[in-house]
Amino acid sequence: MASPSASLGGAALVLPALVDTMHRYQMPSRYLHDLISGAEMDLTVQSYPTFERLREYCYRVAGTVGLTCTHVFGFRDARALDLAEKLGLAFQLTNIIRDVHEDHARGRVYLPEEDLARYGVSPEDFGRTEATLGIRELLRFEAERAWRFYEEGSALLGLIDEDSRGALWLLVHTYSALLGRIESLDFAVFGERVRLSRAEKMMFIAKARFGRHTEENLLEKRDRDRRRAGGAVGGRRAG
């Protein structure tokens, strides 16, 4: 791997702490370049024809963050990097589903055009005051896709250094809880922004600090999982 100071040009003089961190955790400088390319896509790309094209964007703005964090967390198995990318993709898809109405107002539609066509949704539909049935079915499809990436990426927990697992557990549990909340509201994301309450976040922090961290409890249970286990179905909470 090229040294960060060499691949980042004069950055070592301007950002010595960044370059030192990259040296210390052996982070490839391409992660930073790819992240910047992702930010540039937000300035030049308004829509994505296919999921593969969207996946490229998600890798750049979120997968790179997951990779960077994994170097800080510490790992010995190269499989950890692929799993980190999958979790980054799951996080970004969660954000896209939640913010689809807001993003349209900013002139961007992230969901793939091929998926919109599949459910009979037009970009203009995201500007409505309420989600149509087609939009809800589209978002349900995208949520199932996100859950698959969460489930596939969950194995990362056992591949990073033990003293870092609480931090990863908190990230994954919080984001999966947000997706579960959106699902429980039947994808009503056109009104008040869906979020977790402060109390929920504090509870997650306590569990991350003092609880056991396993693949089995990494993801927040979905409503359908609670029903299968005989639990109550939750509604929308303040947050």
Buried (B, 14 or more C-beta within 10 A) or exposed (E): EEEBBEBBEEBBEEBEEBBEBBEEBEBBBBBBBBBEBBEEBBEEEBBBEEBEBBBBBBBBBBBBBBBBBBBBBBBEEEEBBBBBBBBBBBBBBBBBBBBBBEBBEEEBBBBBBBBBEEBEBEBEBBEEEEBBEBBBBBBBEBBEBBBBBBBBBBBBBBBBEEEBBBBBBBBBBBBBBBBBBBBBBEBBBBEEEBBBEEEBBEEBEEBBEEEEBEBEBBBBBBBEEBEEEEEEEEEEEEB
